[in-house]
Amino acid sequence: MVETIIEVRGLKNSFGDQTVHDGLDLDLRRGEILGVVGGSGTGKSVLMRSIIGLQQPDAGEVTVFGEPMLDRGEEEAKDIRRRWGILFQGAALFSTLTVAENVQVPIREYYPRIQPQLLDEIASYKIVMSGLAADAGPKFPSELSGGMKKRAGIARALALDPELLFLDEPTAGLDPIGAAAFDQLIKELRDALGLTVFIITHDLDTLYAICDRVAVLADKKVIAIGTIPELLALDHEWIQEYFRGPRGRAAETAVAKGANA
C-alpha cells in the first residue's frame, strides 16, 4: 500500500465574506508528482499555504508525514518542516545575498553551528544539483536569468535533503525550452532522490510531461483527482475545456511525439 504523505480533510478557508475552500479533501502519495490546477481564484496557493502553515484555515485537518499540522507551535512543527523544501513563485530569493548564501539560509537556521567550510561545500553541491554552473554561487539574483533564478530556488529548496517539494508555478515566465528543461530537472530529481512533489501549475506541458496525477480545484474543493486520461473521462465543463482546448491538445501531442522519438 502506497504511503500518504499529505492528507487534507474538510479544509475551509475564507477571507471576509469570500469562501475560497469549503470541505476540501486531498491526498498526496509518496513518490508521486501531483499537479494542482484550477481557474483563477480557486485558491491553489492558499491550499499550499494552508498545508505548510502560512495560512490558518477556518476548519479542517492537515496531516503531513502522519503528523497533524494545524494549531502547532513553531518549535513543534520545526522537525516536520525540515523534511520539505519550497519553491515560491518567482523563486523569492533574497536579493542582497549571493546564490550560495541563499542556499545556506535554511541550513544555518537548522544547523547554526555548522562549520563554514562544510556549509560552502553543501551549497556548492546543491547549486550543481539544480543544473546551475559551479561558478553561479558568488552571483547575486540580479545577475541571473529567470530560469537561473528558478534553479537557484530549487537549490535552496533542496538544501536540507527534503523528502517533499512544494513548487508554486515553477515554469511561469520561462520560454518553452526553458520550461521543458525545468520540468525534466524536477522529474530527474524526483527519480534520483525519491522525492514527493506537490506542484501548482497552469502549464499543460508540465502536467502532461511529468505529473503522475492531477488535482482539479473548482467549486471550492477538489472536484477530481487522477491521471489525465481519468480526468478526460469525466463530464465536467471546466475539465473538458482545459484539457481538450487548443493548448491541451498541443501538450498531449508533444508528449506523444516525445514518447515515440
C-alpha positions as CSV (number, residue, x, y, z in Angstrom):
1,M,0.0,0.0,0.0
2,V,1.4,3.4,-1.0
3,E,2.0,5.8,1.9
4,T,0.1,9.0,2.1
5,I,2.4,11.9,2.7
6,I,-0.1,14.7,2.8
7,E,-3.7,14.3,3.9
8,V,-6.2,17.2,3.9
9,R,-9.7,16.7,5.1
10,G,-12.6,19.2,5.3
11,L,-10.5,22.2,4.7
12,K,-12.2,25.6,4.8
13,N,-10.6,28.9,4.0
14,S,-12.3,32.3,3.8
15,F,-11.3,35.9,3.6
16,G,-14.1,38.1,4.9
17,D,-17.3,37.2,3.1
18,Q,-15.4,35.3,0.4
19,T,-15.1,31.5,1.0
20,V,-12.3,30.0,-1.1
21,H,-12.4,26.4,0.2
22,D,-15.3,24.6,1.8
23,G,-14.9,20.9,2.6
24,L,-11.7,20.4,0.5
25,D,-10.1,16.9,0.6
26,L,-6.7,16.0,-0.9
27,D,-4.2,13.1,-0.6
28,L,-0.6,13.2,-1.9
29,R,1.1,9.8,-2.2
30,R,4.8,9.1,-1.5
31,G,6.9,9.3,-4.6
32,E,4.4,10.9,-6.9
33,I,4.4,14.3,-8.7
34,L,1.0,15.7,-8.1
35,G,-0.1,18.7,-10.3
36,V,-2.7,21.1,-8.8
37,V,-4.8,23.1,-11.3
38,G,-7.8,25.3,-11.2
39,G,-9.2,28.6,-12.5
40,S,-8.3,32.0,-11.2
41,G,-9.5,32.4,-7.6
42,T,-9.8,28.7,-6.8
43,G,-7.2,29.0,-4.0
44,K,-4.3,26.9,-5.3
45,S,-1.7,28.9,-3.5
46,V,-4.0,29.2,-0.4
47,L,-4.1,25.4,-0.3
48,M,-0.4,25.2,-0.4
49,R,0.0,27.9,2.3
50,S,-2.5,26.0,4.5
51,I,-0.5,22.8,4.2
52,I,2.8,24.4,5.1
53,G,1.5,26.5,7.9
54,L,1.5,30.0,6.4
55,Q,-2.3,30.2,6.3
56,Q,-4.5,29.2,9.3
57,P,-7.7,27.6,7.9
58,D,-11.1,28.2,9.4
59,A,-11.7,24.5,9.7
60,G,-10.4,21.1,8.7
61,E,-7.4,18.9,9.2
62,V,-4.0,18.8,7.6
63,T,-1.6,15.9,8.2
64,V,2.0,15.7,6.8
65,F,4.1,12.7,7.3
66,G,1.4,11.4,9.6
67,E,1.7,14.4,11.9
68,P,-1.2,17.0,12.4
69,M,0.0,20.4,11.2
70,L,-2.8,22.8,12.4
71,D,-2.6,24.6,15.7
72,R,1.0,23.5,16.3
73,G,3.6,25.8,17.8
74,E,6.7,26.9,15.7
75,E,9.0,24.6,17.6
76,E,6.6,21.7,17.5
77,A,6.4,21.9,13.7
78,K,10.1,22.6,13.1
79,D,11.1,18.9,12.7
80,I,8.4,18.3,10.2
81,R,9.1,21.4,8.1
82,R,12.8,20.4,7.9
83,R,11.6,17.5,5.8
84,W,10.2,19.6,3.0
85,G,11.5,22.3,0.6
86,I,9.6,25.1,-1.1
87,L,10.0,27.0,-4.3
88,F,7.7,30.0,-4.2
89,Q,6.5,31.9,-7.2
90,G,9.4,33.9,-8.8
91,A,11.9,31.9,-6.7
92,A,11.7,34.5,-3.9
93,L,15.5,34.7,-3.5
94,F,17.0,37.3,-1.1
95,S,18.3,40.0,-3.4
96,T,21.1,41.0,-1.1
97,L,22.5,37.5,-0.7
98,T,24.5,35.6,-3.3
99,V,23.1,32.3,-4.7
100,A,25.3,30.3,-2.3
101,E,24.2,32.4,0.6
102,N,20.6,31.9,-0.3
103,V,21.1,28.2,-0.4
104,Q,22.8,28.4,3.0
105,V,19.8,30.2,4.7
106,P,17.8,27.1,5.7
107,I,21.0,25.2,6.7
108,R,22.0,28.0,9.0
109,E,18.5,28.0,10.5
110,Y,18.5,24.4,11.4
111,Y,22.3,23.9,12.0
112,P,23.6,27.2,13.4
113,R,26.9,25.6,14.5
114,I,27.9,24.1,11.2
115,Q,31.4,24.8,10.0
116,P,31.8,27.4,7.3
117,Q,33.8,25.1,5.0
118,L,31.1,22.4,5.2
119,L,28.4,25.0,4.6
120,D,30.1,26.1,1.5
121,E,30.6,22.6,0.2
122,I,26.9,21.7,0.7
123,A,25.8,24.9,-1.0
124,S,28.1,24.2,-4.0
125,Y,26.7,20.7,-4.3
126,K,23.1,21.8,-4.2
127,I,23.8,24.5,-6.8
128,V,25.3,22.0,-9.3
129,M,22.5,19.5,-8.5
130,S,20.0,22.2,-9.6
131,G,21.6,22.4,-13.0
132,L,23.5,25.7,-12.5
133,A,27.2,26.1,-13.3
134,A,29.5,25.8,-10.3
135,D,30.5,29.4,-10.7
136,A,26.9,30.6,-10.0
137,G,27.4,30.5,-6.3
138,P,29.0,34.0,-5.9
139,K,26.5,35.7,-8.2
140,F,23.6,37.8,-6.9
141,P,20.0,37.2,-8.1
142,S,20.1,40.3,-10.2
143,E,22.8,38.7,-12.3
144,L,20.7,35.7,-13.1
145,S,18.2,35.0,-15.9
146,G,14.7,33.9,-15.0
147,G,15.5,30.3,-15.5
148,M,18.7,30.5,-13.4
149,K,16.7,32.1,-10.6
150,K,14.3,29.2,-10.6
151,R,17.2,26.7,-10.4
152,A,18.8,28.7,-7.6
153,G,15.4,28.5,-5.8
154,I,15.4,24.7,-6.3
155,A,19.0,24.5,-4.9
156,R,17.7,26.3,-1.8
157,A,14.7,24.1,-1.6
158,L,17.0,21.0,-1.6
159,A,19.4,22.4,1.0
160,L,18.2,20.2,3.8
161,D,17.8,17.0,1.7
162,P,14.0,17.1,1.9
163,E,11.6,14.2,1.2
164,L,8.9,16.6,-0.1
165,L,9.0,19.5,-2.5
166,F,6.3,22.2,-2.9
167,L,6.5,24.1,-6.2
168,D,4.3,27.2,-6.9
169,E,4.1,27.9,-10.6
170,P,7.7,26.9,-11.2
171,T,7.7,27.4,-15.0
172,A,5.8,30.7,-15.1
173,G,7.7,33.3,-17.1
174,L,10.0,30.8,-18.8
175,D,10.2,30.3,-22.5
176,P,9.1,26.8,-23.8
177,I,12.6,25.4,-24.0
178,G,13.5,26.7,-20.5
179,A,10.2,25.4,-19.1
180,A,10.7,21.9,-20.6
181,A,14.3,21.8,-19.2
182,F,13.0,22.7,-15.8
183,D,10.3,20.0,-16.0
184,Q,12.9,17.5,-16.9
185,L,15.0,18.6,-13.9
186,I,12.1,18.1,-11.5
187,K,11.5,14.6,-12.9
188,E,15.1,13.6,-12.6
189,L,15.4,14.9,-9.1
190,R,12.3,13.0,-8.1
191,D,13.6,9.8,-9.6
192,A,17.2,10.2,-8.2
193,L,16.3,11.4,-4.7
194,G,13.0,9.7,-4.2
195,L,11.1,12.9,-3.7
196,T,7.4,13.5,-3.5
197,V,6.3,16.7,-5.3
198,F,3.3,19.0,-4.9
199,I,3.3,21.3,-7.9
200,I,0.8,24.2,-8.5
201,T,0.9,25.0,-12.2
202,H,-1.2,26.2,-15.1
203,D,1.3,24.8,-17.6
204,L,-0.3,22.0,-19.6
205,D,3.1,20.8,-20.9
206,T,4.2,20.3,-17.3
207,L,1.0,18.4,-16.4
208,Y,1.4,16.0,-19.4
209,A,5.1,15.6,-19.2
210,I,5.8,14.9,-15.5
211,C,2.7,14.7,-13.3
212,D,1.6,11.3,-12.2
213,R,-1.8,12.6,-11.1
214,V,-3.6,16.0,-11.3
215,A,-5.9,17.5,-8.7
216,V,-8.6,19.9,-10.1
217,L,-9.8,22.7,-7.8
218,A,-13.3,24.1,-8.6
219,D,-16.5,24.8,-6.7
220,K,-14.4,25.5,-3.5
221,K,-13.0,22.0,-3.3
222,V,-11.0,19.3,-5.2
223,I,-13.6,18.1,-7.7
224,A,-11.5,15.4,-9.2
225,I,-8.0,13.8,-8.8
226,G,-6.4,11.3,-11.1
227,T,-4.4,10.7,-14.2
228,I,-5.1,12.9,-17.2
229,P,-6.9,10.1,-19.0
230,E,-9.1,9.6,-15.9
231,L,-9.9,13.3,-15.8
232,L,-10.7,13.4,-19.5
233,A,-13.3,10.7,-18.9
234,L,-15.2,13.0,-16.6
235,D,-18.1,15.1,-17.8
236,H,-17.2,18.4,-16.3
237,E,-17.2,21.6,-18.3
238,W,-14.0,23.2,-16.9
239,I,-12.0,20.0,-17.1
240,Q,-13.1,19.4,-20.7
241,E,-12.3,23.0,-21.8
242,Y,-9.0,23.0,-20.0
243,F,-7.6,19.7,-21.2
244,R,-9.3,19.5,-24.6
245,G,-8.7,23.1,-25.7
246,P,-6.0,24.0,-28.2
247,R,-3.2,24.2,-25.6
248,G,-4.2,20.9,-24.1
249,R,-4.2,19.2,-27.4
250,A,-0.9,20.6,-28.3
251,A,0.6,19.5,-25.0
252,E,-0.8,16.0,-25.5
253,T,0.6,15.8,-29.0
254,A,4.1,17.0,-27.8
255,V,4.3,14.3,-25.1
256,A,3.1,11.6,-27.6
257,K,5.8,12.7,-30.0
258,G,8.5,12.6,-27.3
259,A,7.4,9.1,-26.2
260,N,7.7,7.8,-29.8
261,A,11.0,9.5,-30.5
